[in-house]
Amino acid sequence: MSNRAKAAVSGCLAIFLSACGTTTAPDALVPSGPQGRVRLVNVITDATRGRVNASLEGLVFGVDINYAVSAPANLGAPATAPYAAVLAGNRAFVLKRTADTTVTVATLNFAVVDGQDVTVYAIGGVGGSAITSVVTTDINTAAASTETRLRLVNLSPTAGAVDVFLTAVGADLATATPRATALAYRGQSPYFTVAPGTYQYRAVPAGTAPANRAGAVLITLSPVTVAGGTGRTIVAADNNVGGAPLRAFVLTDR
């Protein structure tokens, strides 16, 4: 088997993109040699091109990936892990419309090094615009059982730069401390930890005065419940065809 074929993911199903299900999938392929891990997240703001199948090195990585959904986690068992193994080096996802797999939506290039986790976000598409990508390097070392590791990503062009709060549900934003300030579109926060529990995510325009925050909330998500020893990424985004209502969703990192 060639290196390109071996770059298929652990848990990736060796069926062609024209397939619509996974019931006939053979055993998973496992890459040999230096490898990292990769995840694909669909943030495409186009109703026509927004549901995609994804291949990596010609093999299926995800089938019928809808908006705010990640692969390989959306595949059936055994491919339910947040990430999948891939040979280190320069790689590319090919995205095709689920409804018509003769139509290529985008080719998204990324690179991964040995021992590294990366997330490839497919973005854009509103008004027929190009679908491109944002790639993040993810830190997924184990968190202590008494804490959860979190990161914030802003993929909402409509929101622009935001201050982000993660508070107790209903807490007063006027006295709250932001977890990220002036988080720009396509930007990401440093990792931070919180105690296991239930939280509310809220984003306001960057620099909003404390007294005005409650009336300026652009995005809210509640409840956000996190367990100890885990990792999560919270993504701010437009809706599935672009623009408002803006939204946020949570990715399981570990």
C-alpha positions, 0 to 999 in steps of 0.5 A, spaced: 500 500 500 502 506 498 504 512 503 498 516 500 493 510 501 496 509 508 495 516 510 487 514 511 485 515 518 484 510 523 477 509 523 476 512 516 472 507 512 475 504 506 469 506 501 468 511 496 465 517 496 459 515 492 456 511 498 451 514 502 452 509 508 457 505 512 454 499 513 459 495 508 465 498 511 471 494 512 476 494 517 479 500 519 486 502 516 492 504 520 497 509 518 504 506 519 510 511 520 510 518 523 503 521 524 499 526 527 491 526 528 486 531 524 479 533 525 474 536 520 469 541 522 464 544 517 462 551 518 460 552 510 455 558 510 452 555 503 445 551 503 447 548 497 454 546 498 453 546 506 452 538 506 459 534 504 462 528 504 470 528 505 475 524 503 483 524 505 488 521 500 482 518 496 479 514 502 472 516 506 473 521 512 466 523 513 459 522 510 454 527 510 457 532 514 452 537 516 453 544 519 457 545 525 458 537 525 465 534 525 468 528 522 470 523 523 466 523 530 460 523 525 461 516 522 458 510 525 462 505 530 468 504 530 470 511 527 467 515 533 473 518 536 474 526 535 480 525 531 483 520 526 490 518 525 494 521 519 501 520 516 505 526 518 506 531 512 502 535 507 495 533 506 489 535 503 481 534 504 477 533 498 470 535 499 464 533 495 456 535 495 453 529 499 447 530 494 451 530 488 458 527 489 460 529 482 461 536 484 467 538 488 466 543 493 473 545 495 480 542 496 483 544 503 490 543 504 493 542 511 500 540 514 501 535 520 507 533 524 509 527 528 505 527 535 501 533 533 493 534 533 490 539 528 483 541 526 481 543 519 475 548 519 471 549 512 469 556 512 466 561 507 461 559 501 456 565 503 453 568 496 457 563 492 464 565 495 470 560 495 470 555 501 477 555 504 479 553 511 482 555 518 487 550 521 488 550 528 494 546 532 490 543 538 493 541 545 490 535 548 494 533 553 490 530 559 486 535 564 486 533 571 480 530 573 478 537 577 478 541 571 476 542 564 481 544 558 477 549 554 479 554 548 475 559 544 475 560 536 471 565 532 469 563 526 463 569 525 465 574 520 458 577 522 460 578 529 467 581 528 472 581 534 468 579 540 469 579 548 467 572 550 465 570 557 464 563 560 460 564 566 455 561 571 448 561 567 445 568 568 451 571 571 451 579 571 456 580 565 457 587 568 461 584 573 464 578 569 471 577 567 472 575 559 475 569 558 478 572 551 478 579 549 478 582 542 478 575 539 478 577 532 474 573 526 479 567 524 482 567 531 483 563 537 484 564 544 489 561 549 487 554 552 484 555 559 481 551 565 475 551 568 472 547 574 467 541 572 460 544 571 455 548 567 456 554 564 453 560 559 457 562 553 456 569 551 460 574 546 459 581 545 462 586 541 470 587 543 470 593 548 463 593 550 463 597 556 461 593 562 454 596 564 452 595 556 454 588 555 447 585 557 444 589 552 449 587 547 450 580 547 451 577 540 451 570 541 449 566 547 449 558 548 447 555 555 447 550 558 455 548 556 456 542 561 463 540 562 466 534 565 473 533 569 479 531 565 476 533 558 477 538 553 472 542 549 473 547 543 467 552 543 466 555 536 462 562 534 459 562 528 454 565 523 448 561 521 448 555 516 447 560 510 451 566 513 449 572 517 444 572 523 442 569 528 449 568 530 451 561 534 456 557 538 457 550 538 461 545 542 467 540 540 469 535 544 477 535 544 478 529 548 
